[in-house]
Amino acid sequence: MLFIKILAGLFALTFGIVNRRIDAKHRKRKAYAPGDEWAYYSKLSKQGCREGRFMVLSAWVGIGVVFASLVYLASMLLTR
């Protein structure tokens, strides 16, 4: 469980700060409607924009971290 906590902390530090800065820049320009972030960054990613690719990649990595945490938790609960 310590490994998962460290992994989540590293994810939050490395991706969270950069994601917040990128999102603040695009939100300030009102580049997308509220609630439409995924479609906007996905479109940017498909167009080859570095920021769009980073935001989509970090979203998928975040989903992977959550899924790995749930699998680890389930394995710990079911093996005891």
C-alpha positions in Angstrom: 0.0 0.0 0.0 2.9 2.3 0.6 4.0 1.9 -3.0 0.5 3.0 -4.2 0.6 6.0 -1.9 4.0 7.0 -3.3 2.9 6.4 -6.8 -0.2 8.6 -6.3 1.9 11.3 -4.7 4.4 11.3 -7.5 1.6 11.4 -10.0 -0.1 14.4 -8.3 3.2 16.3 -8.1 4.4 15.7 -11.6 1.2 15.8 -13.6 -1.0 17.8 -11.3 1.0 21.0 -11.3 1.6 21.0 -15.0 -2.0 20.1 -15.8 -3.2 23.0 -13.6 -1.0 25.5 -15.4 -2.0 24.3 -18.9 -5.7 24.3 -18.0 -5.6 27.7 -16.4 -4.0 29.1 -19.5 -6.7 27.7 -21.8 -9.5 28.5 -19.4 -8.3 32.1 -19.2 -8.7 32.4 -23.0 -12.2 30.8 -22.7 -11.1 28.2 -25.3 -13.8 25.7 -24.3 -17.2 25.6 -22.7 -17.4 24.5 -19.1 -17.6 20.7 -18.9 -16.2 20.2 -22.3 -12.5 19.9 -21.4 -12.0 16.3 -22.5 -13.3 16.9 -26.0 -11.2 20.1 -26.3 -7.9 18.5 -25.2 -8.7 15.4 -27.2 -9.1 17.6 -30.3 -5.9 19.4 -29.5 -4.1 16.1 -29.1 -5.3 14.9 -32.5 -4.1 18.1 -34.1 -0.6 17.4 -32.7 -0.6 20.1 -29.9 1.9 19.2 -27.2 -0.3 20.5 -24.4 -3.3 18.5 -25.7 -1.2 15.3 -25.9 0.1 15.9 -22.4 -3.4 16.5 -20.9 -4.8 13.4 -22.6 -1.8 11.3 -21.6 -2.0 12.5 -18.0 -5.8 11.7 -17.9 -5.1 8.1 -19.0 -2.2 7.7 -16.6 -4.5 9.0 -13.8 -7.2 6.5 -14.7 -4.5 3.7 -14.7 -3.3 4.7 -11.3 -6.8 4.6 -9.9 -7.5 1.2 -11.6 -4.2 -0.2 -10.2 -5.0 1.1 -6.8 -8.4 -0.6 -6.9 -6.9 -3.9 -8.1 -4.3 -3.8 -5.4 -6.9 -3.1 -2.8 -9.1 -5.9 -4.0 -6.2 -8.3 -4.0 -5.3 -7.3 -0.4 -8.9 -7.7 0.8 -9.5 -11.1 -1.0 -6.2 -12.8 0.0 -6.7 -12.3 3.8 
